[in-house]
Amino acid sequence: MTALPRILTIMGSGETTPTMAKVHRLILDRLGERPVPAVVVDTPYGFQENAEDITARTVDYFRTTVGAPISVASFLSADADALTRETALVRIREARLVFTGPGSPSYALRQWAGSEIPRLLADKLARGGAVTMASAAALTLGRYTIPVYEIYKVGEAPHWLEGLDLLTPLGLSVAVVPHYDNAEGGNHDTRFCYLGERRLAMLEGELPDDVFVLGVDGHTALVVDVDSGSATVMGLGSVTVRKNGRSTVFASGTEMTIADLTAAAHGGGSTSSSRVTAAASVAPAVASATLADPPSGLLRDEVARLEAVFSNSLDECDAPAAVRAILALEETIQSWSHDTDQSDALATARSALRAAIVCLGEMAEVGSGDPADVVRPFVEALLAERVRARASREWAAADAIRDRLVAAGIELHDAPDGTTWELRPREPVA
């Protein structure tokens, strides 16, 4: 068998959304004939009560959205029985692709400490295979790790943990910070994986001189080709190299060398003869797909767009367009249903779908009512005016009112005891 390429992929977030599906596919395409032996490691979220659900959604995402099977290397806890632990290690060892993502970086580090998992991941990058680490798992990659939950949720003072340090052998002495462009805080700064500028600056000052911050935006991936020493930015956002408050940003579609990243951190500029470029040579399929066919927008943006389309359709009384907007919203929700992110974006989308259905129902109720009830107040007001005109012997005015009503499709029936009316049936359209 031909030696496998060595590929490390760092995803900032969105690892199980449509935005990253293309990245997963392109990596799998480089790992040999399908189906590629691939596993998801569930440790980072192993402490969560919904761990089994997250795993099931991940497996279903790879099957339905990526189009590739993935098995589970279950290592929820280091306290699991020996058979469970050893089975996970065998599956990781035999896989060509190892994927792991959301949860708590500090929990993952505690469970992996003393196990074979860090060595097996390093072995993939040294001997052949692909490792994709996203969100919480991405935080564990570098020399230092941010304990996000403890700082952001519990209120501990900002501090570093020792990371797996899988990147130093590749030439990257870094602290990886996913969710780099996070904006969920609204009125407070949650950039830089929920730290904000103030706390990141504090932590940055504690790093050794040779270590820098490698930030990866949400729904963005840095794909590192270890064999060639090159890296490509894919997805919706950017990759940022930061050192002592000074940042260099690499936009989606950019290819650079690992040396370029290090040089940017230490102020040395580009060190490669090819320079930093958006034209990939090592992984042409990856770069060309990024530039020619950018990923779809974020879920919140797409929901807002479809809500606007639906609202405009109602304003214009365009029922087919309103129905199409609802169907598109349902399809969007379905395509994002595997997302293991813990945000409320999916709940908000489902709420928007339910609201749209209610509005459409109200529109249908009005449209399905008796048309005579809609025009009744106007017709009866005109008939009262006609009675007044006739009583005043204003025959011309009374006849004009009758003629106008008849022209509008109102049939009048005069009788000694008063006038009744009805709507004439519409003529069928030829």
Beta strands, then each sheet from edge to edge (+ up, - down):
strand 1: 6-11
strand 2: 38-41
strand 3: 71-73
strand 4: 97-100
strand 5: 129-134
strand 6: 144-145
strand 7: 161-162
strand 8: 174-177
strand 9: 212-216
strand 10: 220-225
strand 11: 230-235
strand 12: 238-243
strand 13: 246-251
strand 14: 255-257
strand 15: 410-415
strand 16: 418-423
sheet 1: 3+ 2+ 4+ 5+ 1+ 10- 11+ 14-
sheet 2: 6+ 7-
sheet 3: 8+ 9+ 12- 13+
sheet 4: 15+ 16-
end
